[in-house]
Amino acid sequence: MIDRDIVWQQIRRALVIAGKDIRIYYFKGPVVIFGVLFPVFLFLSFTIGRHLTADFMIPGLLGMILFFTATSISPIVMPWESQARTLERLMSCPIKPQTIVIGDIIASFAFGMIISVVPIIIGLLMGITISNPVALAAAIILAGVCFAALGIIFSIPPTNMPATINMIASVVKFPVVFISGIFIALNELPVWGRWIAYMSPLTYFTDIARNSIQDQGYLPLIIDFTALIGFTIVFILVAIFMHRKTMPARI
Amino acid sequence: MPNVASVNSEAITVRKLSKRYGVVTAVKDINFAVKEGEFFGFLGPNGAGKTTTVRILTGVIEADDGVALIRGSSAGSIKAKQIAGVVPEMANAYIDFSAWSNLMLMADLYGIASSQAKERSQALLKSLGLFDRKDSLVKTYSKGMRQRLILAMALVSDPEVLFLDEPTSGLDVQSTRLIKDLLRSLNARSKTIFLTTHDMDEANQLCDRVAIINKGSIVAIDAPEKLRMATRGRNSVEVSFSNGVNPRHLAQLPGVKEFEKVGDKYHLYTDDPGKLVATLADYSRTAGLKIVTLNILAPSLEDAFVALTGKEERHD
């Protein structure tokens, strides 16, 4: 039997944790470097000189920035907390382990939302038009949660070394960017390449963004959204289940 | 199942509690109960299972077997955590926050109303000598100030049961005294306090009862005074001389069972302290020595601790 009062109480406390995360961890140099500047420069290095249109570039840039921002800090919050010896204090508070995980996801999501405004403004300045703003907004929100949960999954190994987690995250993040239809549209990929692309949640977000901006999505929106929702649910459940198991090993 | 009637008057109930880490058994079938309003000490050498027990009681880790209840609620449940305040061993406050922000964060996590949180935080910071620095970042605090802040963070929810794991370890005299005074005043207000320490003086000064844990098992539970008095054969005479003395001569005096140099003094353990005092007086006269200090010492809690934990070692 679910106690509604406890659920609301834990949601409120997850928001408190999210607020704490944003104030402490999200105003640090690495966030700006790895969340915004790095994906922008990486994107430019693959697009400059290819005579691509703004309509093609902006969905990819938006996907990359959202992906890198939402996964830049969330993986290292837990190792930072255990290294700074604040995690045990937090775990002894009247909150469940999943409340801590959800709080970390909310912080990462909120930050992703704020930063995603940057490529949209750049796109609007470059003259793009958003034909389906509702779908784009829904996709940004959904992908923000999805990528934030993925970021939290990276920190499941109970190490106190942020560098170790960053290494694990990088091993996943970089290949994901290259297989998600950002630099080469899905319809230009070979069949085997498309099957690999379908394994990445970023693929579906990029496809929705192309659909909303270029009117040139490869998959129907319903499939994109279903896949993105599926990835989001799985990532959140895995993050909660695994962190509940590994959190005590951090202290 | 613990008896419900007895559990009602118990702030902490532990029955057959066990915790293993791989092949190592950190806590083995331990049983004890802490009464409401009691100041309970939990003593043991390093690695004895003290911190593991506290972590189970505060819901940070789960036991493998047994029952742990906080005022009748399962340890680790939201209800149990809500009525408990915790000062974990080696814990830290958020160093990029001020003391005030740390306290407000704790209050929010315990669901304390803002006005109440502010009022309590002010009072706690004043009583712990931190009020003037409440807006400074914790990274600028000394170790003693940080530990006082962590205690304030544990108390901002006005908990009924307070768990402290080595709260004064490595602190300066002033911070230690402030913390001890606050703990005494909390206990006087009927708060239940569970103190983990290996400082025997601290346990002796503060606790109504102590449990001694060694290698994961409880070896004794009683009032410090009763444990002390139950330690037989550890009476000693403390003596110091103004001029040099041959320690070998002291060790060979009749009635001396053990001999120990403590700073500029000697502790001579004996079954008959009165007789040894007379022997020492005779010895000083014949050896031309001048006695500076001569005291009969009853067994200390430390003696009881060493006797109990040492006995366990020998049994192994």
Boltz contact constraints between the chains, C-beta under 6 A:
constraints:
  - contact:
      token1: [A, 13]
      token2: [B, 109]
      max_distance: 6.0
  - contact:
      token1: [A, 16]
      token2: [B, 108]
      max_distance: 6.0
  - contact:
      token1: [A, 16]
      token2: [B, 109]
      max_distance: 6.0
  - contact:
      token1: [A, 20]
      token2: [B, 105]
      max_distance: 6.0
  - contact:
      token1: [A, 24]
      token2: [B, 96]
      max_distance: 6.0
  - contact:
      token1: [A, 84]
      token2: [B, 92]
      max_distance: 6.0
  - contact:
      token1: [A, 85]
      token2: [B, 90]
      max_distance: 6.0
  - contact:
      token1: [A, 85]
      token2: [B, 91]
      max_distance: 6.0
  - contact:
      token1: [A, 85]
      token2: [B, 92]
      max_distance: 6.0
  - contact:
      token1: [A, 86]
      token2: [B, 92]
      max_distance: 6.0
  - contact:
      token1: [A, 86]
      token2: [B, 94]
      max_distance: 6.0
  - contact:
      token1: [A, 88]
      token2: [B, 60]
      max_distance: 6.0
  - contact:
      token1: [A, 88]
      token2: [B, 88]
      max_distance: 6.0
  - contact:
      token1: [A, 88]
      token2: [B, 91]
      max_distance: 6.0
  - contact:
      token1: [A, 89]
      token2: [B, 88]
      max_distance: 6.0
  - contact:
      token1: [A, 89]
      token2: [B, 91]
      max_distance: 6.0
  - contact:
      token1: [A, 91]
      token2: [B, 60]
      max_distance: 6.0
  - contact:
      token1: [A, 92]
      token2: [B, 58]
      max_distance: 6.0
  - contact:
      token1: [A, 92]
      token2: [B, 60]
      max_distance: 6.0
  - contact:
      token1: [A, 92]
      token2: [B, 86]
      max_distance: 6.0
  - contact:
      token1: [A, 93]
      token2: [B, 109]
      max_distance: 6.0
  - contact:
      token1: [A, 94]
      token2: [B, 78]
      max_distance: 6.0
  - contact:
      token1: [A, 94]
      token2: [B, 81]
      max_distance: 6.0
  - contact:
      token1: [A, 94]
      token2: [B, 82]
      max_distance: 6.0
  - contact:
      token1: [A, 248]
      token2: [B, 61]
      max_distance: 6.0
